[in-house]
Amino acid sequence: MAGTDIAVYGGLFLAAFLAATLLPMQSEAALVALLLGGWPPVALVAVASVGNVLGSMLNWWLGRELLRFQDRRWFPVPPAALARAQRSYRQWGRWSLLLSWLPLIGDPLTLAAGVMREPLRVFVPLVVLAKSGRYLVLAAATLHYA
């Protein structure tokens, strides 16, 4: 793999990974730009999907560890907001992870899944389906209308 390939795929992976965390980032523009630049769609979708799923797994892990600190004064989530998130996740359950691709609500959903102790063996397939599906649809639309 040439240096340019590593930089392109590494950059896309990093953008997708960070976009899946609670940081305010997005990776769709990078994917579209690379698709329009003639890079192989299957490889791009695979790299973006893996990066995005791994970022979601980081959220899941953070959620699992988060409650350990809820009695601290600096804890970032007010008790009422935490209770609301837990009620919402209990109401909609694991299937809500199919919405993890959505802006604004998707990343907190993956964090909530960790807080609610969703098993990783359930979490990963649902998030893979959601995140990969979003990139597949975006790639197909980009290539169709390009």
BELPERA-V576851 format. One record per run of one state. SS is the DSSP state (H for helix, E for strand, C for the rest). FROM is the first residue (numbers start at 0). LEN is the number of residues. Records with the same first field share a line. If there is no record, write none. Layout:
SS->FROM-LEN + FROM-LEN
This chain:
C->0-2 + 20-7 + 36-4 + 69-9 + 99-6 + 115-4 + 145-1
H->2-18 + 27-9 + 40-29 + 78-21 + 105-10 + 119-26
